[in-house]
């Protein structure tokens, strides 16, 4: 634990891989959410694109914290859109 703390203090980003795992949803729920985002925003929930603004290739390091990365895995909204929605 002390080693992890020291690495973080030296500037290493904790839990910051380029991959953001998608949240687990049933195929039926994924279809409903995909259809809804296509109707509302004209975008699919596939890939690493923000469904709200269309920002391409969203990466883990684009987010403020683990909670924001988790929110992206659920809603597919980038940090800027999350800030606008939840602030």
C-alpha angles and dihedrals in degrees: 000000000000090000091053090049092050092048090051091048090053090060103266113144112240117228092353109140119149089249122087109192114227116240115254113259133161116258088248093055091046089053093050092048093045092050091048095050091047090053095044102037106012091240136109124233091232122110127008100304124123107245092209105050102011095239106170130229099008109198133199093249090059090075130083097225147346092277091057091048089051090050089054090053088055105036103018090228120142121233094265093052091045089052091050093046100043103032 
